[in-house]
Structures are given as C-alpha cells and as structure tokens.
Amino acid sequence: MTDTHIYVHPHTLEQLLQGCEAEKLHLSGAIQSFGAMLRIDTQSLCVTHASANLESFVGVAPAFMLGRHIDQSTWLTSQQIAPLSPLVGQTMAIRGVFQDAAGRIDALLIRGDGFILVELERNNIPAEPIALQHLQHIFLSAPQNPDEIAHYHQALVQAFRSIIGFDRIMIYRFTPDWSGEVIAEATTPGVGSYLDLRFPASDIPTIARNLYMINPARMIPDAKADTVPVLGVDESIPDLTRSDLRSASEVHLVYLANMGIQASFSVPIRINGNMWGLVACHHQTAQILTPDQRNACVVLTHTYALGLSSYLSGQRLKTIDSLDRRIDGVLEKLGAYADPLDGIETNGQALMDALSAQGFALAIKDNVVINGDGPDIDGLAVIDDWFVNRCKDLILSSDHLADLFPDHMLVLSVASGMMAIKAQSPRSGWVRFYWFRQAEPQQVAWAGNPNKPMSENVGAIALSPRRSFERWVENKSDYSRPWTKEEQIVAAKFRNNLLRWL
C-alpha cells in the first residue's frame, strides 16, 4: 500500500515528535554487522554480553565467552585492558588483536560506567597511506575574512572526499532553531546538490544531536544490512551510547532510503562545547570505512573547528565593537540632557540606527517615548502590558511578532520584529526598551517540504521520514530580519548604562 501524506493537527504532530525523541537509541540491543562486540564488567572482568557474530571475527562463539573471565580469551587479556583510562568515555585502540585469512582485526576499548565495551573491526592497511599531515596543513591557520572562511569550508569537504570517496560530502550548519543549512559541498558528478538548502530540525532530533555531542563520529556502512543481536548472560540490555557499532534507528534508515543513500558517515563540528554543525557524508551504495579513515576525518574536523572557532570569535568581537561604538555615541549624546527622556526623543534616529531598527520606544512608569515606524500608543500598550506582567524574560527578541500577538493587528500591521528589554530602577521602577523592525520578504530554500513529516498507513497516523528532498521554496512575508546574539548583548549593555540616569 502506498503511503499518503495528510494534514495532522499541530498537537498530534508535537506528540509524535516527542515519541521520536523518547526513542532509546542507546538501548537497541543490537549492533551493525561491520563489527563485533563484547561487554566486560569492570569489577569481575567477566564478559556479560557478546554479539551474535563474534565467531566470524575472532573464531570464538559468543556462548563460549559469556560469563567467562576475559583472560580465558585467546586474543585479549586483562593485561591489555589495564592501561585504559578509568574515566568514563575514554577509549584505547589495540591494533592486531586477531589475524585471519581476511586480514587484521583491531579492537577499540570504550570505558563506560561499570563496564568496558570492546568493539572489533577489520582494519586492513590501505594501498596508499592517508596523507593526514598534508591535508591538515591548510587548517592550521585560522581564516580572517568571509572569502577565506568560504575557502576553509570547501577545503574540509574536499579533504573528506580524498579520504573516503563518498558521493556527497556536506558541511551542515545548525541554525538557532536547530534546522540545518548546507554551506559547503563536494559531490560526485550527477548526484545533484543540496548546497544552500535547509533541512528541518526534525531531520536530526535532539536525541541524535545529544549522541553526536558524546561520540566523535557515526558510520552506517550499509543501511540495508541486517542488524546483529547482542546476547547476554541475562536479559539486561547493554548501554551502547558511546558505541559506533550501535544499530541505527529504523526511522533514520527509512530516511536514508528516501534520499537514495545506502551508506552514511557523520562527524560533529563542536564549537565551545556546543554543536555548531556536522560534516555529513552520503554514498549511494554500501561503503565501509576503516577505523583509520574515520579517525583521520575526526582529526581533520577537530583541527578545522579550532580555526573556525577563532574566526567566529574574531568576527563576533568586531561586530560587538562596531555596535558598542554606535551605542556609546548615543549614550554620549544622551549624557548632555538633564532629562534622559528629552535626549531619547531627540536622538531617536540614532537609537534606531544603533540596532538597525525602524522604530524605538521607551516606557518608564506611565511615561512613553516613541520614535520611528512602529506601534502607536495603543499598540505599544498591548506589548507593554504583556512584557511587564506576563513575560518572565528580561531580554526578549522575536522576528515574528505574530507568534506573540496573533490577534492584535494594532501591532502586526506596523511591526514584525521586536527586541525588548526591561530592568528595575530603584528610582523609576520598571524601565522598558523596545526596538522594532518591519517585515522583510524572505525566501528559504528547503530540501523538500519541511511541513510534511506525516504518513497514513492503513488508517494509522505516524511520524514518517520525508520522501522528497527536491528544492522547495518557502516564502515568508511577516518576518523581520532576525536579531543576532551580538545585538542582544549590546542592547543589554545599553540598558545597563542608561539605568544610571533613570
């Protein structure tokens, strides 16, 4: 039966998304077939779990290992395990723990809370060594301007292509709402392009992003391959949070199939401890990467992230410095007035220009000053009552006021964006500052319609991976230009300085 897209009430959609987020990916009880696994209890050093395919990697059936001390193994000993750091999350690679006719087997030890995972993979020596130092060289100098950062992004996807040869390599940057935008891409001719397209936040849900924060990389070499159960001495399910062998979500496998992808590889880009983006790699056929290939990509991404962090910090400082100078200029002018309200009324244009706004308002007790294009006194009263009495935030910014005031055309007819700040002055009580921006028609190019994650199958509604990834343009007519974090910081500084006079 062919699935049919239908409209689903927003509350139903939210419930389905919550169900997806609640999926316990780390407790799947299965691994992918490109490797084998043991779980060792750290107190007894006995094997509590073993994957069903263990014999095909090290010649020993899982039933033989379960419940036995690791020293009863002929290929791994407690002495080899001993150097592994006791800190949870630490790893240690052991090369050549086993050799058979098909080649070398390497082990990766992963420290968990009360256990050690042993992941086994084939890691045959490639025909040509990976020129990691040569590839890494370009990322040792941080970019200094937008042209250099664009070249910097492109250099990373090209470096990945040279190491793993996948059909498509993308740098996928997260936006504040966790949707993602493809900002650099290297592809095999004929596979199409996702460059500059946006993907909705539901494509990489919170639970998946959290796992990316923990793990250095994620590989699915064959989305069509059967999973391998992990057997145990009892019915307990091992925690595979830090395992790269962990089986993939069924929803994600369907998602890959809908994209025409059989193999994927992703490396998180972390900046200052936060998820900034991903290097996402897709291949149309099954393709396994050796541990050495994956490690080389992780090292390159880490080096790239250091330079990217330096660039972003430098750009942010330049932006804040520029905004600071605008605000300082306004404050200097206001300082010449005995009554700051008179100064604000006279210098309204400078206040608006400081944050690239079209309107500005200040409210102190019952006194109001309004400048530029924005809500009139009645519209401002609606905003002010809500901000003072019902909003807990001291600093609030929105590029879509229809979300906050859906039924108030007095507001929406003249403004689509607002920066609002409030502070309590000992002398004047609550002081409120408002900057307003008007609507700017915008187009967002998505990879497929982001509003259709639903399917109906035999009358049942379910969350379904999107089937189409063709370019789909969303026209947004009632949004303003978004407020940046730098603008919020400088607006807060303006408030703190002005409060000395109020």
Secondary structure, DSSP 8 states (H G I E B T S, - for coil): ---B-----HHHHHHHHHHHHT--GGG-SEE-TTEEEEEEETTT-BEEEEETTTHHHHS--HHHHTTSBGGG-SS--HHHHTTS-SSTT-EEEEEEEEEETTEEEEEEEEE-SSEEEEEEEE----SS---HHHHHGGGGS---SHHHHHHHHHHHHHHHHHHH--SEEEEEEE-TTS-EEEEEEEE-TTS---TT-EE-GGGS-HHHHHHHHH-S-EEES-TTS--EEEEESSS-----TT-SSB---HHHHHHHHHHT-SEEEEEEEEETTEEEEEEEEEESS-----HHHHHHHHHHHHHHHHHHHHHHHHHHHHHHHHHHHHHHHHHHHHTT-SSHHHHHHHTHHHHHHHTT-SEEEEEETTEEEEEESS--HHHHHHHHHHHHHT---SEEEES-GGGT-TT-HHHHTT-SEEEEEEEEETTTEEEEEEEEE----EEEEEES-TT--EEEETTEEEE---S--SEEEEEE-S------HHHHHHHHHHHHHHTTT-
